[in-house]
Amino acid sequence: MRSKFKWIFTLLVAFMMQFSFAQEKTVTGVVTDELGPVVGANVVVKGTTNATTTDFDGKYSIKAKSGDVLEISFLESKKSITVGAATNYNVELKQELKEVVITAYGIARETKKLAYATQKVQAKELMQAAPVNPVTALAGKVSGLNIITKNNGVNPSTSIILRGYKGITGDNSALIVIDGIIQSGTALNSLSPNDIESINVLKGASATALYGSQGRNGALIVTTKQGSKETGLSVEFNSSYTVEKIKYFPELQTTFGPGFNNEYDPYENTSWGPRFDGVPRRVGPILNDGSYQLLPYQAIPDNRKDFFVDGITKINTIALSGGDEKSTFYFSAQRSDVTGITPKDEYVKNNFRLNASRTSGKFKISTGVSFFNDKSNVAGDGGYQTRPLYWSIINTPANIPLTSYKDWRNNKFATPEGYFNEYYQNPYMLIDIARNRSTSNRLFSNVKFNYEFTKWFSAAYSLSGTFFNSYAKNTRDAVTYNPVLAPTRTDANTVASVAEGTSTNTRITSDLVLTFKRELFKDVKGTLILGNALYTYKENNLNVGGNDLFVPGLYNPSVRTGELTGGSSAFQERRVGNFADLTLDISTFLSLNGAYRLDRSSTLKDSYDFYTYGASLSMLDAIPSLKGDIMSFWKINGSYSKTGFAPSIGFINETYATPAGFPFGDIVGLAAPTNGASATFSPSFTKSYEFGTELGMFNNRLNIKANYFNTTTDNEFLTSSTSYASGLAALRLNSGSMESKGIELDVNGSIIKNDNFEWKLGVNLSKIKSEVLSLSDGADRLQTGLATSEVGIFAQVGESFPSLYGTAYTRDAEGHIMLNADGDPIVSSELKFLGNTTPDLIMGFNTSVRYKQFTLSAVADYKTGHKYYNNLVDALEFTGSTQHSASAGREPFVFPNSVYEYTPGVWSENTNITTSNGGFDFWTGTYNAIKENYVVDATTLKLREVALSYELPSKYLDKTFIKGVNLGFVARNIIMLRSAQNKYTDPEFTNDSQQVTGFGTQSQLPPTASYGFKLDVKF
């Protein structure tokens, strides 16, 4: 009986064990590698579509049964584990230094074998502070990369400069390539940051030789998310909300009020009146009912700053991705809503993207479609002086309660007739009657075919099109003053006007790439790439305008009075390139590469052929005995390239324009060209070489990269002035040369690392100098940026580029300022060098600290060695708003650090001779004529990003359909340290149309910082 019971009991236990093996359970764990938690590793139950990916802390959670096999993979690393009775399995993946980066034409290359400088920015680094614009999120993260934010509106313009300026004129921006396709410089600005998988920065011409002339300034290779095989369906939702506040406002004088020559004027905006005394005074006109404003004559704190409001940015994104054994897909939709610090300024951006791929045997097809749309509605220039809005705000005297004039339609002292100022109109009215509206659309489509004929031969062909159109409409309401309401006003009326325009452009690219890979000899592997690239660009522009519109509220040029304004233009460019790239890998320590490309461009006469070639070498662990516990990786590399390039569209063409007043009745006419073009144009060439080394230490927890580069551009495309007797004002020709050289250093390390705590720190540095070697026809100076007769941005032979030149003080040998007989400084007789406008040293600092579920990250950058001319301060001198104009109490004073001519030819220190005047005449005359006074040190230290995030532990989500939740606080530009000389603005700001920096204008807004929250949820 007992034996029978044992037998039954054994069967029961076996049955229960079998039953338990068949039960699904939740399996969890953490995937790590040598550097810490692995984010985005795939975890798949083998033979099923049941899959997941690791979260921000490398954690995963998946349903599985005992006996199931989990396949964990990330990049080149894979590992399998069999599920047993346990529910927690931690996995360590071994990264074998086979990290791959995407280079020219989507070619994947092994990072350790590259012989030129590259740097990859991953999605996590890019998205940590929830940016609207991915370009601004790159600041401080890549050595040699200078991100310039030109303004501070709802949709700021940016420039991307890699390794300094390569050319004196023309485009110096880095090439933008998205998913293997060349795009416009603005395409990256409009891309949804959430769609980006990584950005690989190719820093030099050697790295971009296969792109030929288009890659001479380096390139940003952007890879968008594609979805993953065998991961099933994954859904992500991202949301962020940030508030933008003014960081600092120009420091203006608050001692003197409106008026002129120390006398009060109730209509004035200039502040040359008497000293504030607190006594009530009339402000503005006396209206027809006898009423007027009576306000205390005293400064109101922040009266101008309070005009601005908090800006709000809301970004919401949803993304679906997944795949099976043969397919992948990724779809996303994003909407960004931005309201600016200027009341009623708005910007809306919509992004949609679909990427998909399908593999069948040796054949793979992949496609990508994206659509971008944005709308902008911002305040435009206004008033009868057509000034920027900021100018009207900042010229408000310190005693005026500006915010009390919001209701300009109903408040009689805020209406056109009742507003105090006769020269600038009420800013609250201007933001209603002067509007600039625009909208743009970009459709991108791409299809790519890959076929693997054999193990050593494959072919890829891609065809893509980018279709862009934009529409802009600027409207201005009429302002007519009623003399009955304000009999004493003398303002000029302004008429209603409209200006509108459309622009369309199309980019078609066709790329064929053949790849051959063979083992040539023992330990010698060869890779040959042959390719053909076709590029076509077409652009059409049409603009039209009308003034003195006679139907109120109808902004149509058809209801104008007078002549119609406007014009049209059309451009077209074609490029054909054939290229070859050969790589020889000798054993595991030596890699040789050579590249050659032959280009033909329609922008050169007779379809001139020109070439690009490059050669590079890298040595990896050539001395094995050096490897050990301390040094785990060592590479040295060098490269050389020569890149030919053609001029921009239309540079070699002499154009005829319709002169003013034509057509005159039935008589038509064209004006002869004033800019001539040389008949012997040839390509320009950029020669570049670089040397570098990379060290991985302490099991690759410390990584050090150092590079030196030198680039020289010859035979540039310049415009030279000519004698008017020739009938031309200027001649375009080949001439001039410039050299750029510098060093780059990147140090990144995992300082502390354990299960609960990790601290990563990175520092990058670039020191770059660009120098003009020669110009055309022996000239020594050429204007290359904004300029007036007294100050501007120039290329000067023998000086760094770009250079700031302007009127300056006349000084003696010891640097003392020399005075004339009236006690005033002597203005230099010619423009003098005032400094370089591009930083010669840029440093970036990146850190990330993780404690359990919390992660704190920050990015800062430091720029120094450059100068900034502020035209806004220059112009404010006339209005008496600057602090220095009140520094001497508006009385004559002894000019600091000055000398006077005691006897002819003998100069003595000045201790008692005062200036000729201390008021309007001196500050707007003598002082304002010396533009050196408005040039300041442009050094800045900015805390670009701060992000504190919390990852919800997976144990709280086990019984839900939610796979991960991450929420956090984000901030941008919350600290900005600048030189004591700079009391007015961010020295990075410049004119939108200019690529060179260093020339501030009246169109910029005050610098801001933003604070907010973000939420990321994975399903």
Sequence and secondary structure as in RCSB ss.txt:
>XXXX:A:sequence
MRSKFKWIFTLLVAFMMQFSFAQEKTVTGVVTDELGPVVGANVVVKGTTNATTTDFDGKYSIKAKSGDVLEISFL
ESKKSITVGAATNYNVELKQELKEVVITAYGIARETKKLAYATQKVQAKELMQAAPVNPVTALAGKVSGLNIITK
NNGVNPSTSIILRGYKGITGDNSALIVIDGIIQSGTALNSLSPNDIESINVLKGASATALYGSQGRNGALIVTTK
QGSKETGLSVEFNSSYTVEKIKYFPELQTTFGPGFNNEYDPYENTSWGPRFDGVPRRVGPILNDGSYQLLPYQAI
PDNRKDFFVDGITKINTIALSGGDEKSTFYFSAQRSDVTGITPKDEYVKNNFRLNASRTSGKFKISTGVSFFNDK
SNVAGDGGYQTRPLYWSIINTPANIPLTSYKDWRNNKFATPEGYFNEYYQNPYMLIDIARNRSTSNRLFSNVKFN
YEFTKWFSAAYSLSGTFFNSYAKNTRDAVTYNPVLAPTRTDANTVASVAEGTSTNTRITSDLVLTFKRELFKDVK
GTLILGNALYTYKENNLNVGGNDLFVPGLYNPSVRTGELTGGSSAFQERRVGNFADLTLDISTFLSLNGAYRLDR
SSTLKDSYDFYTYGASLSMLDAIPSLKGDIMSFWKINGSYSKTGFAPSIGFINETYATPAGFPFGDIVGLAAPTN
GASATFSPSFTKSYEFGTELGMFNNRLNIKANYFNTTTDNEFLTSSTSYASGLAALRLNSGSMESKGIELDVNGS
IIKNDNFEWKLGVNLSKIKSEVLSLSDGADRLQTGLATSEVGIFAQVGESFPSLYGTAYTRDAEGHIMLNADGDP
IVSSELKFLGNTTPDLIMGFNTSVRYKQFTLSAVADYKTGHKYYNNLVDALEFTGSTQHSASAGREPFVFPNSVY
EYTPGVWSENTNITTSNGGFDFWTGTYNAIKENYVVDATTLKLREVALSYELPSKYLDKTFIKGVNLGFVARNII
MLRSAQNKYTDPEFTNDSQQVTGFGTQSQLPPTASYGFKLDVKF
>XXXX:A:secstr
 HHHHHHHHHHHHHHHHHHHHHSEEEEEEEEEETTEE TT EEEETTSS EEE  TTSEEEEEEETT EEEEEET
TEEEEEE  S SB  EE    S  EEE GGG EEEGGG  S EEEEEHHHHHTT  SSTTGGGTTSSTTEEEEE 
  SSS  EEEEESS   SSS    EEEETTEEE TTHHHHS GGGEEEEEEE STTTTGGGGGGGTT EEEEEE 
   TT EEEEEEEEEEEEEEE     B  SB SEETTEE TT  SB S B    EEEES   TTS  EEEESS  
TTTTGGG   EEEEEEEEEEEEE SSEEEEEEEEEEEEE SSTT EEEEEEEEEEEEEEETTEEEEEEEEEEEEE
EEEE  BTTTTB HHHHHHTS TT  GGGGS TTT TTTSTTT S SSS  HHHHHHHEEEEEEEEEEEEEEEEE
EESSSSEEEEEEEEEEEEEEEEEEEE  B   TTT TT     B  EEEEEEEEEEEEEEEEEEEEEEEEETTEE
EEEEEEEEEEEEEEEEEEEEEES SSTT   GGG SS  EEEEEEEEEEEEEEEEEEEEEETTTEEEEEEEEEEE
ETTSGGG EEEEEEEEEEEESSSGGG SSSEEEEEEEEEEEEEEE   TTTT    B  TT SBTTB   B  SE
EE S    EEEEEEEEEEEEEETTTTEEEEEEEEEEEEES EEEEE  GGGT SEEEEE  EEEEEEEEEEEEEE
EEE SSEEEEEEEEEEEEEEEEEE GGG  EEEEEEE SSEEEEEEBTSBSSEEEE  B B TT  EEB TTS B
 B SS EEEEESS SEEEEEEEEEEETTEEEEEEEEEEES EEEEHHHHHHHHHT BSGGGTTTTS    TTEEE
EEETTEEEE SS   S SSHHIIIIIIHH GGGGEEE  EEEEEEEEEEEE  GGGTTTSS  EEEEEEEEEEEE
EEE TT  SS TT   TT SS  EE TT    EEEEEEEEEEE 
